[in-house]
Amino acid sequence: MASITIRNLDDDVKRRLRVRAAEHGRSMEEEARDILRQVVGQPNTPRNLGQAIHARFAAVGGIDLPPTKRSAMRPAPDFE
């Protein structure tokens, strides 16, 4: 197993990590490992933009819009 050292960690971040670790009943080191596992442990499967938007707003539900009234297309311009 590899190990890392984190330098220049803000005191507030360290304090919050210590509190979070205590809330979960584990050491700060184990809490940091768990956070890193959650964030970078599993690669996300890429989604297309439509799927990402749908996932974001699926819980909100949808709305029904009336059909758009369309007129006939204009004729193409004649450049001659």
C-alpha positions in Angstrom: 0.0 0.0 0.0 1.1 3.5 -0.8 1.2 6.4 1.6 1.0 10.2 1.1 1.7 13.3 3.1 -0.5 16.3 2.8 1.3 19.6 3.5 -0.2 23.1 4.0 -3.6 21.8 5.1 -5.8 24.6 6.5 -6.4 24.3 10.2 -10.1 24.6 9.6 -10.1 21.7 7.2 -8.1 19.6 9.6 -10.5 20.4 12.4 -13.5 19.5 10.3 -11.9 16.2 9.3 -11.2 15.4 12.9 -14.9 16.2 13.8 -16.1 14.1 10.9 -13.9 11.2 11.9 -15.1 11.4 15.4 -18.8 11.4 14.2 -18.0 8.2 12.3 -16.0 6.6 15.1 -12.7 6.3 13.3 -9.3 8.0 13.0 -8.7 11.0 10.9 -6.5 8.9 8.6 -9.2 6.3 8.0 -11.7 9.1 7.4 -9.4 10.7 4.8 -9.0 7.2 3.2 -12.8 6.8 3.0 -13.3 10.3 1.5 -10.6 9.6 -1.1 -12.2 6.2 -1.9 -15.6 7.8 -2.4 -14.3 10.6 -4.6 -11.7 8.8 -6.8 -12.3 5.1 -6.1 -14.7 4.2 -8.8 -14.5 5.8 -12.3 -17.8 7.3 -13.4 -19.3 5.9 -16.5 -19.5 8.8 -19.0 -23.0 9.9 -19.9 -24.1 12.1 -22.7 -25.5 15.5 -22.0 -29.1 14.5 -22.4 -28.8 11.7 -19.8 -27.0 14.0 -17.4 -29.8 16.6 -17.7 -32.5 14.0 -17.3 -30.8 12.5 -14.2 -30.5 16.0 -12.6 -34.1 16.9 -13.1 -35.9 13.5 -13.0 -37.1 14.0 -9.5 -38.8 17.3 -10.3 -41.0 15.7 -12.9 -42.0 17.0 -16.3 -44.5 19.4 -17.8 -46.8 19.1 -20.8 -46.5 21.8 -23.3 -49.0 22.5 -26.0 -47.9 21.6 -29.5 -46.2 24.3 -31.4 -48.2 25.7 -34.3 -46.0 25.8 -37.4 -46.5 27.4 -40.7 -45.3 26.2 -44.1 -41.6 26.7 -44.8 -40.5 29.7 -46.8 -39.3 29.0 -50.2 -35.6 28.9 -50.6 -34.0 32.1 -52.0 -33.1 32.2 -55.6 -29.6 33.7 -56.1 -29.8 33.8 -59.9 
